[in-house]
Amino acid sequence: MKRVGGHTWEFESGTRIMASATVVGPEEGQGPLSLDFDYIYDNLKINESTWEKAERRLFEQAGELALVKAGIQKEDLQFFIGGDLMNQIISSSFAARKLAVPYLGVFGACSTSMESLALAALIVDSGGADHVLAGTSSHNCTVEKQFRYPTEYGAQKPPTAQYTVTASGCAVVAREGNGPLIKRATVGRVMDMGIKDPFNMGAAMAPAAADTIKTHFKDTGLVPGYYDLIITGDLASVGLPIAKELLKNEGVAMDQTEFSDCGLLIFDREKQKYVIAGGSGCGCSAAVTYGHLVRRLNKGELKKILVVATGALLSPLSYQQGETIPCVAHAVALEAEGGNSE
């Protein structure tokens, strides 16, 4: 591993996603990516008695499936890196309790999928571990209850609101196997544009996404056209156009590549109108990346992609006290085997 520029790591020892798995709820299973998920539940309770237990079950099952697909046992793991949106990241911590391997809990809000993947790659590439499990989860009803209004309250939402994804995604990171190579990672900085509205996450997170993308290209000397796809975590229909405009103003020409968003891919906004601006939540970028995008890389449909997961770092307490919303974005570059030539 080497550091390039100020904020980017390049991984040079063949560190890769050995295997990944996704488990989602019923609404995600009705979306356009349903065939890319490993398991789809037909009920939001995920056969549990509470929403929090439901999210925990998603996380535990995704981790177990990732190990099965990698052909290893939990005893073969040196570390588990995970996080989520719940207070004290209880979903990942309780999943770690069942997994019973050394655990590093992280919080980057919805950027946690790429934060955990970048750290897992750093540990493996440096020789600190042979196998690391990285993952995250979210559940629509746990997040709504904690950050906004419980679903049962029936509060009307504005057009900027996003729909938290019910899903978990996990990846086994190693230097063996045939999965996509983890080539580089750019760690983002926290940005705050003064937005206070928890129903306008896309606008709040867009500047952080644009800043991390710009930093990635400055550090590496690459250009957007190097990648087949650059995809943000969950800016959805409000935040993605803002990020495009910000990058244009900074002289980063995103018209050289496909520029999309996980929150726009996971749902069909025409048929699933209740998602409003699109998907969000830790499980959004995790499910799209570890399901849909890894499959496309493995099939050769994509060669090089940059996943830029975005996170709004508010808490119920900070929102209740009238604080603005600090945001961050972390980027990880994935390449298919043989896809690293210019």
Buried (B, 14 or more C-beta within 10 A) or exposed (E): BEEBBEBBBBBEEBBBBBBBBBBBBEBBBBBEBBEBBBBBBEEBBBEBEEBBBBBBBBBBBBBBBBBEBBEBEBEBBBBBBBBBBBEEBBBBBBBBEEBEBEBBBBBBBBBBBBBBBBBBBBBBBEEEBBBBBBBBBBBBBBBBBBBBEEBEEEEEBEEBBBBBBBBBBBBBBBBBBEBBBBBBBBBBEEBBBEBEBBBBBBBBBBBBBBBBBBBBBBBBEBEBEBBBBBBBBBBBBBBBBBBBEBBEEEEBEBEEBBBBBBBBBBBBBEEBEEBBBBBBBBBBBBBBBBBBBBBBBBEEEBBBBBBBBBBBBBBEEBBEEEEBBBBBBBBBBBBBBEBEEE
